[in-house]
């Protein structure tokens, strides 16, 4: 969806481009973090450290739940025409949307 907005939306609509880039960057960061956490959990299984595997599985589940809730909140704020600032992601999105 973010890519469609970036491709179809004219460059003059900075609000839509900012939110699309912010969502794209945030999804990418969460995906990368999820892959690392999943690799750590599987490494715990392979090494026979089941406590480590369970720990990282729980952390991964919390990350997914937090991302789900966060994206709902960010979507509601975008529909209200507000621009929330996410520490690193918002700065990158502002820089790339110009």
C-alpha positions in Angstrom: 0.0 0.0 0.0 2.8 2.4 0.9 4.5 1.8 -2.5 1.2 2.6 -4.3 0.9 5.9 -2.5 4.5 6.7 -3.3 4.1 5.9 -7.0 0.6 7.3 -7.7 0.5 10.3 -5.4 1.9 13.6 -6.9 5.1 14.9 -5.3 3.1 18.0 -4.1 1.2 16.0 -1.5 3.9 15.9 1.1 1.5 14.7 3.8 0.7 11.4 2.0 4.2 10.9 0.9 5.6 11.4 4.4 3.2 8.9 6.0 3.8 6.4 3.2 7.5 6.6 3.7 7.2 6.5 7.5 5.1 3.4 7.3 7.5 1.7 4.8 10.6 2.5 6.9 8.8 1.3 10.1 7.7 -1.9 8.5 11.2 -2.5 7.2 12.7 -2.0 10.6 10.3 -4.2 12.4 10.8 -6.9 9.7 14.6 -6.8 10.2 14.3 -6.9 14.0 11.8 -9.8 13.7 14.2 -11.8 11.5 17.0 -11.3 14.0 14.8 -12.3 17.0 13.6 -15.3 15.1 17.1 -16.4 14.2 18.1 -16.1 17.9 15.2 -18.2 19.0 16.0 -20.9 16.4 19.7 -20.8 17.4 18.5 -21.5 21.0 16.5 -24.5 19.8 19.5 -25.9 17.8 21.9 -25.4 20.7 19.5 -27.2 23.1 18.9 -24.0 25.1 15.1 -24.1 25.3 14.9 -21.3 27.8 16.6 -19.0 25.3 14.3 -20.2 22.5 11.2 -19.5 24.7 12.6 -16.1 25.7 13.1 -14.9 22.2 9.8 -16.4 21.0 8.1 -14.3 23.7 10.0 -11.2 22.7 9.1 -11.8 19.1 5.4 -12.2 20.0 5.5 -8.9 22.0 7.2 -7.2 19.1 4.4 -8.4 16.7 1.7 -7.4 19.1 3.3 -4.0 19.7 3.7 -3.4 16.0 0.0 -4.3 15.4 -1.2 -1.9 18.1 1.3 0.8 17.0 0.2 0.7 13.4 -3.5 0.9 14.3 -2.7 4.0 16.5 -0.5 5.6 13.7 -3.3 4.9 11.1 -5.9 6.6 13.3 -3.6 9.6 13.8 -2.9 9.8 10.1 -6.7 9.8 9.4 -7.0 12.7 11.8 -4.4 14.6 9.7 -1.9 14.5 12.6 1.8 13.9 12.0 3.2 11.8 14.9 7.0 11.9 15.3 8.7 8.5 15.6 12.3 9.2 16.7 14.5 7.9 13.9 11.9 6.9 11.3 10.2 10.4 11.0 13.5 12.1 10.4 14.4 9.7 7.6 10.9 9.9 6.1 11.0 13.7 6.1 14.4 13.7 4.4 13.3 11.2 1.7 9.9 12.7 1.0 11.3 16.0 -0.2 
